Amino acid sequence: MKPTLGLIGLGRMGGNMARRLRRHDINVIAFNRNHSVTEALAGECGLVAAQSIEQLVSQLPSPRIVWLMLPAGDTTQQHIEQILPLLSAGDVLVDGANSWFKDTLCRAESIKSTGIHYVDAGVSGGIWGLENGYCIMAGGEAGAIEILRPVLQALAPAADTGWLHTGPVGSGHFTKMVHNGIEYGMMQSLAEGFALLQAREDFNIDLAAVAELWRHGSVVRSWLLDLCGDFLKQDQQLDSIAPVVADSGEGRWTALEAIEQGIPAPVMSLALMMRFASQGKADFGDKMLAKMREGFGGHAIQSDKTTGATK
């Protein structure tokens, strides 16, 4: 018998997860703060649109499964506080956000006395998860994971691959945090490599052709390289792209964890620092460097054409 899942949050990830679950005949009762989004998905894939969280929970069979796909932090915490009184011992509450694993451990401790199973699920796959499946790292009690098994199998690329019970509660978000730290390092190395290729103008190297070449048989082949190949086929100059890269928080947590454990993680940490630099956070420090260089060596300072100031 297929389980019924209550899904809260139908953004880019949550919406596509709902679609994939329905493709696998998992019953989905969904709630989104913008009810028109829920209604549109109901018409598209046949989920049940709840008008409130209370209504969603009331329609779930026991043991009830509620999966949150919400922004990490206060939003997730507020929804957990709202949902817990509506659940009973034996029900399963899943946090699918990129929550900090230490927050997850604190929440699990506060929930333990209720008898409600708390599961932390790190979810990777982005906007491609609908077609390719999601990689899911789930932490929690074995009994809770067993209840979730049909849901995890439907979301994953295949029933027996792409999902893992990583261990006790907290381990799912911890594993996803490290995953994202690795992702930072891989992205940075690819970006630097293609920047070096592009800078050697006398060779006139076709970056798209190199990306396509490396996708076949090379030790650096990867999904990230596939993405590079796709967008470089369209535009090799990227002149319309601002050189600003956001960081969502997990790279910071990974670097902090490395420091706390005394585990050297220079690549992941430096990749995080390069994101800070792209956000303009190195600008003042670079100005300081220019002035020091001028002071000891008399080196000229370049003018900032946007402001008329020297730099």
C-alpha positions as semicolon CSV with decimal commas, in nm:
position;residue;x (nm);y (nm);z (nm)
1;M;0,000;0,000;0,000
2;K;0,137;0,340;-0,101
3;P;0,185;0,585;0,189
4;T;0,039;0,933;0,211
5;L;0,278;1,221;0,266
6;G;0,205;1,569;0,396
7;L;0,437;1,814;0,219
8;I;0,479;2,172;0,338
9;G;0,665;2,410;0,106
10;L;0,627;2,399;-0,271
11;G;0,920;2,607;-0,390
12;R;1,164;2,497;-0,660
13;M;1,262;2,185;-0,469
14;G;0,937;2,109;-0,289
15;G;0,719;2,153;-0,596
16;N;0,927;1,916;-0,807
17;M;0,946;1,665;-0,524
18;A;0,565;1,665;-0,513
19;R;0,554;1,603;-0,888
20;R;0,801;1,314;-0,863
21;L;0,614;1,155;-0,573
22;R;0,288;1,168;-0,767
23;R;0,458;1,005;-1,067
24;H;0,532;0,715;-0,832
25;D;0,173;0,706;-0,705
26;I;0,261;0,840;-0,362
27;N;-0,040;1,026;-0,222
28;V;0,056;1,386;-0,141
29;I;-0,137;1,636;0,068
30;A;0,038;1,969;0,030
31;F;0,035;2,314;0,184
32;N;0,205;2,630;0,062
33;R;0,164;2,980;0,201
34;N;0,055;3,089;-0,147
35;H;-0,249;2,867;-0,194
36;S;-0,266;2,936;-0,567
37;V;0,061;2,746;-0,606
38;T;-0,088;2,445;-0,427
39;E;-0,403;2,456;-0,636
40;A;-0,202;2,476;-0,960
41;L;0,001;2,170;-0,862
42;A;-0,317;1,988;-0,761
43;G;-0,452;2,042;-1,111
44;E;-0,124;1,938;-1,269
45;C;-0,028;1,623;-1,080
46;G;-0,325;1,528;-0,864
47;L;-0,202;1,614;-0,517
48;V;-0,453;1,724;-0,252
49;A;-0,437;2,098;-0,180
50;A;-0,473;2,181;0,190
51;Q;-0,573;2,532;0,289
52;S;-0,402;2,514;0,627
53;I;-0,146;2,307;0,810
54;E;-0,419;2,189;1,045
55;Q;-0,624;2,065;0,752
56;L;-0,320;1,891;0,605
57;V;-0,243;1,701;0,926
58;S;-0,608;1,606;0,981
59;Q;-0,621;1,429;0,645
60;L;-0,312;1,214;0,700
61;P;-0,346;0,847;0,798
62;S;-0,153;0,714;1,097
63;P;0,142;0,706;1,131
64;R;0,137;1,053;0,984
65;I;0,432;1,172;0,775
66;V;0,494;1,546;0,744
67;W;0,787;1,660;0,530
68;L;0,903;2,023;0,549
69;M;1,076;2,176;0,244
70;L;1,124;2,526;0,380
71;P;1,412;2,771;0,422
72;A;1,644;2,671;0,704
73;G;1,645;2,873;1,025
74;D;1,354;3,065;1,171
75;T;1,102;2,962;0,904
76;T;1,163;2,593;0,965
77;Q;1,168;2,639;1,342
78;Q;0,836;2,828;1,343
79;H;0,668;2,558;1,135
80;I;0,802;2,281;1,358
81;E;0,659;2,459;1,663
82;Q;0,324;2,493;1,486
83;I;0,311;2,131;1,368
84;L;0,429;1,941;1,677
85;P;0,108;1,993;1,880
86;L;-0,089;1,849;1,588
87;L;0,110;1,524;1,576
88;S;0,112;1,219;1,802
89;A;0,365;0,962;1,920
90;G;0,473;0,743;1,629
91;D;0,425;1,011;1,365
92;V;0,722;1,117;1,152
93;L;0,837;1,477;1,103
94;V;1,101;1,531;0,834
95;D;1,312;1,846;0,801
96;G;1,426;1,858;0,439
97;A;1,586;2,203;0,465
98;N;1,959;2,268;0,462
99;S;1,949;2,311;0,839
100;W;2,266;2,335;1,046
101;F;2,313;1,993;1,203
102;K;2,365;2,144;1,549
103;D;2,022;2,307;1,525
104;T;1,889;1,968;1,422
105;L;2,041;1,802;1,728
106;C;1,883;2,063;1,957
107;R;1,542;2,018;1,794
108;A;1,568;1,640;1,818
109;E;1,641;1,663;2,189
110;S;1,338;1,884;2,250
111;I;1,113;1,655;2,042
112;K;1,233;1,326;2,194
113;S;0,990;1,327;2,487
114;T;0,688;1,354;2,255
115;G;0,749;1,017;2,094
116;I;0,735;1,180;1,752
117;H;1,007;1,058;1,515
118;Y;1,225;1,345;1,392
119;V;1,420;1,282;1,070
120;D;1,671;1,516;0,910
121;A;1,695;1,474;0,535
122;G;1,969;1,640;0,334
123;V;1,840;1,664;-0,022
124;S;2,060;1,721;-0,328
125;G;1,957;1,733;-0,690
126;G;1,840;2,088;-0,747
127;I;1,602;2,165;-1,030
128;W;1,706;1,843;-1,209
129;G;1,577;1,617;-0,934
130;L;1,234;1,583;-1,091
131;E;1,374;1,396;-1,390
132;N;1,693;1,246;-1,248
133;G;1,589;1,179;-0,890
134;Y;1,723;1,324;-0,567
135;C;2,020;1,219;-0,357
136;I;1,886;1,195;-0,003
137;M;2,089;1,168;0,317
138;A;1,850;1,076;0,600
139;G;1,930;1,071;0,969
140;G;1,702;0,929;1,236
141;E;1,579;0,614;1,407
142;A;1,569;0,299;1,197
143;G;1,195;0,261;1,254
144;A;1,125;0,609;1,119
145;I;1,340;0,548;0,812
146;E;1,151;0,226;0,748
147;I;0,821;0,417;0,751
148;L;0,974;0,663;0,503
149;R;1,128;0,394;0,280
150;P;0,865;0,408;0,000
151;V;0,891;0,789;-0,009
152;L;1,271;0,784;-0,018
153;Q;1,269;0,519;-0,291
154;A;1,030;0,726;-0,501
155;L;1,236;1,044;-0,465
156;A;1,571;0,878;-0,531
157;P;1,707;0,795;-0,880
158;A;1,623;0,429;-0,814
159;A;1,472;0,232;-0,529
160;D;1,807;0,091;-0,419
161;T;2,041;0,379;-0,505
162;G;2,058;0,751;-0,434
163;W;1,936;0,745;-0,074
164;L;2,101;0,641;0,249
165;H;2,016;0,610;0,615
166;T;2,327;0,794;0,729
167;G;2,285;0,721;1,100
168;P;2,121;0,887;1,402
169;V;1,934;1,214;1,384
170;G;2,166;1,498;1,282
171;S;2,379;1,281;1,056
172;G;2,168;1,358;0,749
173;H;2,216;1,733;0,769
174;F;2,580;1,686;0,871
175;T;2,646;1,473;0,563
176;K;2,467;1,723;0,339
177;M;2,674;2,005;0,491
178;V;2,999;1,829;0,403
179;H;2,857;1,746;0,058
180;N;2,802;2,117;-0,005
181;G;3,150;2,204;0,118
182;I;3,293;1,959;-0,137
183;E;3,068;2,115;-0,399
184;Y;3,219;2,458;-0,324
185;G;3,570;2,322;-0,385
186;M;3,480;2,142;-0,707
187;M;3,305;2,447;-0,849
188;Q;3,598;2,672;-0,761
189;S;3,855;2,444;-0,925
190;L;3,653;2,418;-1,247
191;A;3,603;2,795;-1,255
192;E;3,975;2,858;-1,207
193;G;4,072;2,604;-1,472
194;F;3,845;2,749;-1,738
195;A;3,960;3,101;-1,645
196;L;4,319;2,994;-1,716
197;L;4,219;2,845;-2,050
198;Q;4,023;3,157;-2,146
199;A;4,306;3,393;-2,051
200;R;4,553;3,240;-2,300
201;E;4,418;3,435;-2,596
202;D;4,696;3,331;-2,836
203;F;4,577;2,970;-2,825
204;N;4,214;3,066;-2,891
205;I;4,097;2,754;-2,706
206;D;3,733;2,654;-2,758
207;L;3,615;2,624;-2,398
208;A;3,297;2,440;-2,491
209;A;3,496;2,186;-2,688
210;V;3,732;2,131;-2,395
211;A;3,439;2,084;-2,157
212;E;3,287;1,830;-2,394
213;L;3,623;1,655;-2,428
214;W;3,672;1,627;-2,052
215;R;3,324;1,480;-2,009
216;H;3,440;1,157;-2,177
217;G;3,701;0,942;-2,007
218;S;3,861;1,224;-1,809
219;V;3,915;1,193;-1,433
220;V;3,749;1,535;-1,386
221;R;3,423;1,436;-1,556
222;S;3,125;1,528;-1,340
223;W;2,776;1,675;-1,344
224;L;2,927;2,016;-1,272
225;L;3,143;1,978;-1,581
226;D;2,831;1,879;-1,777
227;L;2,669;2,205;-1,669
228;C;2,981;2,400;-1,772
229;G;2,972;2,238;-2,113
230;D;2,604;2,325;-2,158
231;F;2,634;2,696;-2,085
232;L;2,970;2,741;-2,259
233;K;2,812;2,615;-2,581
234;Q;2,578;2,916;-2,560
235;D;2,825;3,180;-2,440
236;Q;3,201;3,156;-2,382
237;Q;3,254;3,518;-2,277
238;L;2,988;3,548;-2,004
239;D;3,003;3,926;-2,038
240;S;2,647;3,969;-1,914
241;I;2,714;3,778;-1,590
242;A;2,811;3,974;-1,279
243;P;3,111;3,809;-1,106
244;V;2,922;3,770;-0,778
245;V;2,869;3,428;-0,618
246;A;2,636;3,389;-0,322
247;D;2,695;3,146;-0,036
248;S;2,397;2,977;0,125
249;G;2,558;2,907;0,461
250;E;2,657;2,541;0,439
251;G;3,007;2,625;0,317
252;R;3,054;2,840;0,627
253;W;2,933;2,561;0,855
254;T;3,169;2,314;0,687
255;A;3,467;2,544;0,738
256;L;3,371;2,603;1,101
257;E;3,333;2,230;1,161
258;A;3,678;2,168;1,013
259;I;3,823;2,424;1,255
260;E;3,637;2,276;1,552
261;Q;3,757;1,924;1,471
262;G;4,107;2,034;1,374
263;I;4,067;1,865;1,037
264;P;4,253;2,047;0,755
265;A;4,009;2,147;0,482
266;P;4,199;2,417;0,289
267;V;4,027;2,369;-0,047
268;M;3,673;2,397;0,088
269;S;3,767;2,687;0,315
270;L;3,946;2,879;0,040
271;A;3,653;2,823;-0,198
272;L;3,430;2,985;0,063
273;M;3,671;3,280;0,094
274;M;3,665;3,326;-0,283
275;R;3,286;3,355;-0,269
276;F;3,322;3,627;-0,006
277;A;3,571;3,803;-0,233
278;S;3,326;3,789;-0,526
279;Q;3,067;3,964;-0,310
280;G;3,292;4,270;-0,273
281;K;3,402;4,179;0,078
282;A;3,768;4,187;-0,026
283;D;3,745;4,537;-0,174
284;F;3,856;4,733;0,131
285;G;4,135;4,490;0,206
286;D;4,257;4,519;-0,154
287;K;4,259;4,899;-0,120
288;M;4,469;4,860;0,194
289;L;4,712;4,641;0,001
290;A;4,739;4,898;-0,279
291;K;4,815;5,178;-0,031
292;M;5,078;4,972;0,152
293;R;5,243;4,887;-0,179
294;E;5,243;5,254;-0,270
295;G;5,392;5,341;0,068
296;F;5,691;5,109;0,067
297;G;5,762;5,091;-0,305
298;G;5,614;5,402;-0,459
299;H;5,394;5,189;-0,685
300;A;5,116;5,373;-0,866
301;I;4,755;5,333;-0,753
302;Q;4,494;5,275;-1,020
303;S;4,191;5,502;-1,039
304;D;3,845;5,363;-0,986
305;K;3,666;5,474;-1,304
306;T;3,321;5,427;-1,150
307;T;3,376;5,676;-0,869
308;G;3,670;5,881;-0,985
309;A;3,860;5,777;-0,674
310;T;4,201;5,613;-0,674
311;K;4,231;5,246;-0,604
